[in-house]
Amino acid sequence: MNMVIVWIIVTVAAAVVEIATQALVSTWFVVAGFAALLLAALNWPIWSQLVAFIAVSVFSFVFIRRYMIPYTQVKFTPTNFDRLIGQEAKVTREIPIRGRGEVVINGQFWTARSDDPEKVVPAERSVLIRAIEGASMIVSLIDEE
């Protein structure tokens, strides 16, 4: 088979994958496919086309990815609940081992789990909010001495 056709197929296939995913998974193969296609059109040997394809793929991966990743990543939009992380809450229903209890903060009641699943957190104790996962808070007991 003519190598020009092979490189056209490789380049188009990589482009289709990139368009379908839009996640920078095959952009470098598109660029490398064009380089190999150019060499095939100039009747260079197959080994040089393969070397060019691999070299341009690696080069493109290293340099294109570095500059394009910031434009492709989903931006994190903080919510009002994110401001609760790091604040103190009061346990209203005991958090059992590997179970769920309840805490209250700013008059709102939340389902809560301990960040140490092997520890019981008794009711009426103060806890620090470590994270929010779904509708549950992950809390840790504040040592009261």
N, C-alpha and C positions, 0 to 999 in steps of 0.2 A: 504494500500500500504506500502511496505517496506520503512522505512525512509532513508535507504542508497540510494535508487533510487531517492527519493525526493531531498535529498541534492546534489546528482550528477546532477540532472536537474537544481536545483537552481544555483549551481556553474558554470555549463557549460553556462547557460543562461546569467549569470553576465559576464562571460568571453567573450562571443560573443558580448554583448553590449559594453564592454570596447574596444575590438578590433575594432568594427565598429566606435566608436566615438573617441577613442584615446584622451579622455579629462578628464581622472580620474573621471568618474562618477560612476563606479561600481567596482573598484579595491578592495575596502574594503569588498564588498559582496563576491568576489571570495575567499579572505582570510578567511572570516567568514564561508563561505560554506565548506571549507576544514576542519575547526575546528569542525563544526557540523557533518560533514560526519565522521570524526574520532570517535566522541562520539556515533554516530548511529552504526558504525561498532563494537563498544565495548558494544553495547546493553544498553546504558544509557537511562534513561527515556526521553520522548519527551520534557518535560518541561525544562530539563537541556540542551538539544540540542538547544532549542529556546533561552534560556538565554545566552548560549555560542555564538550563532549566533549574537545576539544583542550586547553583550559585546565586542566581537571581531570586529564587524562592527564599533562601536563607537571608540574603541581603534585604529583601522586601519585608520579610517577617520582622527582622530586627528593627528596621528604620520606619517603615510605614506604621506598624502597630504602635510604636512608641508615641507617635504624633496623632494617631487617629483614635486611640482608646478614649481620651477625654470627650470626644464628640459622640461616641456611640453608647456610653454608659448612661443608664437611667438615673436621673437626678433624684436624690432623696428629698422628699418634701416633709419637713417636720410637722407634726400635728400638735394640738394643744395638750394632748396626753403626754407627749415627750417631755414636757417641762416637769412632770411629776417624778421622773427618774432622778434619784439622788435625794429625794425628800423623805421625811419621816411620816409613817402612818401608824395607826393603832390597830392591833389584832382584835377583832370582835368575835370571831369564832376560831377556836384552836385549829392550827394547821398540823394535821397528823403526819406521821412518817409516810412518805410517798403519796401524800394526799393533798387535798385542797381545803383551805379554810376561807376566812373572809377578813378583809381589812377595811378601814374607813380612812379617807383622806379628803379634806375639804368638804365634808358632808356627803361624799359619794362612797358607796359600798362597792368593793371589788372582790372578785374571787382571787385567791392568792395561793401561791406555792412557795415553799422554802427553797432557797438556792442550795441548801444542803438537804437532799431528800431523806437522809437518815436521822434528821433532827426534828423533834416535836417543838412547835412554837406555841406556847400557851396563850390563851386569851388575855387581853388587857396589857400585853407587852408592846413595847415600841419596836418597830422594824424599819429598816431602810429599804426603799424601793430600788432594786438593782436593774430591772428591765420590765418591759411590758410585752407579752407574747399573746396576741389575739386579744381576748377579753380578760386575761389573767395577769396579775402582777407577780413578778419573781422578787421575793424579799429575803432579807437576812436579818437575823435577830441583832438588836443593838444591846451590847452588854451594859447592864445597869448595875453598877457596883455600889 
